[in-house]
Each structure stands twice: as C-alpha cells, then as structure tokens.
Amino acid sequence: MGHELVGEVVELGENVSEVIVGDKVLCINVSLDFSEGQLGGLGMFQDGGFAEFVKVPKTSIFQIPENVPIRDAVMMETFALATRAFKLSRINNNENIIIFGGGNVGLAFLKALLIEKSPNYVIVVEPHEFLRKKAIELGATDAVAPGRPKIKKIARKLGTPSFIFDCVGNEQTISDALYIIKKGGTILLEGMYKGSISIRVFMINNKEVTLKGCLGHDREDILAAIDMFAKSKINANEFISDIIHLEDMQKTFERFIKPSGRDFVKIIVEP
C-alpha cells in the first residue's frame, strides 16, 4: 500500500540522471493499461510508500518545485486525478456541476474546478457532516446529504447539472447521477466499484448521456497538478487533517469505519 508518496532521494540506481541525491521528489504512478496486463504501480502491484525507504522506478519520479513544502506535495497525486478527469470529460467553463463524495478526492475536484473552470455552481453530495462543512469552507455552492429528492430539489433551484463527477462509484450514486443529469450531460466515474450493478440503461439512451470512466493519470496530468502547486493555487493545509507515524496506521485505518462519523479529510504517514 501507499501510492501517494513524497520523499528525499538518498541513493541512485544505475543510469539515473533525472535526479540527484538530496532532491525532493514526488513518486507516483504514470497511468498503466491494466487490461493489457501492465500490472505495475507503486502501492498497487509493487511495494508502496508506507516504509522508511522505498525503491522507486525513474518513470515514477517527479521533482517537487522549490517553493512547495515536501509535506504539501503529498496532495499532488489527488489533484492529478482531477486534472485527468477534466481532460477526459472535456468540461468547459461556466457549467452546472455535482460532485458525489466529499472525501479527499471529491474535495480536490471541488477546489480544482473552482480554480480552473469557473463553474456556475458546484454542489457536493456527502453523508458526513464534517466533510459537508469542509466543502462549504472550500467554496462549494452547497453541500447536501445523499438522497435523490434533496439533490433533485436543489438542482431544480439552481439549474440541472450538466456535469457530474462521481467520486464514490457505487450503484446508488451512478443511478442517482443518471436520474439527475441534464440531457446531453456528462457523468465521469472517478470512484471505483469492483462489483456488478443494475442500472436503467435506457436512461443513457433517452438522455443521450456521456458516461466516462477514469483511472489514474498520465505525465501530462501529473505535471499540470505540480504546476498548480508551484503557482500557489492550492493550500494543502485545507486538506491535511493529521500526520501519523507507521506504528499508528492500524488504528488510523479504523477511524474510517467508526460509527460516530468521519472528522478528517486527509491523514498522511511520516515514517
């Protein structure tokens, strides 16, 4: 595990000239085609970042700009997901947008949309009150708990959404997105669900919806995210809720399933 990692170069392998010892680097995966059997990737099919030392292929190394603190650079991977989503969805400025999911990814999408696309509105749909409040703090037009009638009501008031970014990816959110999206609109699936789901396929035909999948990020997406940080467009403190050490990881994972609800956005691990 651990596919969002930053660190300092302490040793070089053979034929590596892209970095030198002492460099601050971002170490994340460049998009692979799993359908073609390209089963690589730090923290996925190879050892990830939850360790004191990590061996990183040079294809996954990116320089962190000098004006960006190394801790803040942890967030670059999440924003690279957003830059890829915008590219694949072909979203323009001044759109009506709903984001399903207000966790780390959904909130990064919100922030990036507000910076890069000047939307008419962005509504975040999220079950946890803490994250709904955070979405409002970050600039969301509104943040509501899940429930089709509630979402439909606010969409009627502000205008039917032309784009929906699903950062959850389960049967309910995909079904709700098809029900709520404007005719000719686009739904981008960022959240991943490995099971099968039942949806009303006729809704896709009837509404002439574009349903687009999204996974990972290529070099262009990663460099675009790095550039956002280099230009001081992102305040990582708005996302990083806590810093823990390796020995605290088990109880930290358990925080995600506490019945009392979630009270954090991003927790990072410092070996």
CORLINWO-V307488 format. One line per field, one symbol per residue. ss: DSSP state (H for helix, E for strand, - for the rest). phi: phi as a letter, one per 20 degrees, with the letter a starting at -180 (. if undefined). psi: psi as a letter, one per 40 degrees, with the letter a starting at -180 (. if undefined). A space follows every 50 residues. Layout:
ss=???
phi=???
psi=???
//
This chain:
ss=----EEEE---------------EEEE------HHH-----E---E---- -------HHHEEE--------HHHHHHHHHHHHHHHHHH------EEEEE ---HHHHHHHHHHHHH----EEEEE---HHHHHHHHHH---EEE---HHH HHHHHHHH----EEEE----HHHHHHHHHH-----EEEE----------- HHHHHHH--EEEE-----HHHHHHHHHHHH-----HHH-EEEEE-HHHHH HHHHH----------EEEE--
phi=.ndcccadfdbdefldcfccgofececcfegdeffeneedogmcdcgdee afccecfffddcfegfedgffffgfffffffffffffffmfdfmdecdde odegfffffgfffffeclffbcdddbfefgffffffgeoffaccfgqggf fffffffeoffeccdeedncgffffffffeffgnfcddeefdceeecdce fgffffeleeddebbmaefgfffffgffffeleddfffdeeaccdgfeff ffgfffdfffoecbdcddddf
psi=igegiiahheiiaifhediiheihihgihhhigddeeggahheceihaeg idihhhideehhhhidehidddededddddddddddddefiaifihhhhh hfadddddddddddddefidihhhhhdhdddddddddeeidihiiihddd dddddddehhhdhhhhfcgiddddddddddiiheihhhhdihheaiihig ddddddefihhhihhaiaddddddddddddefehhddedhdihiideedd ddddddeheeihfichhihh.
//
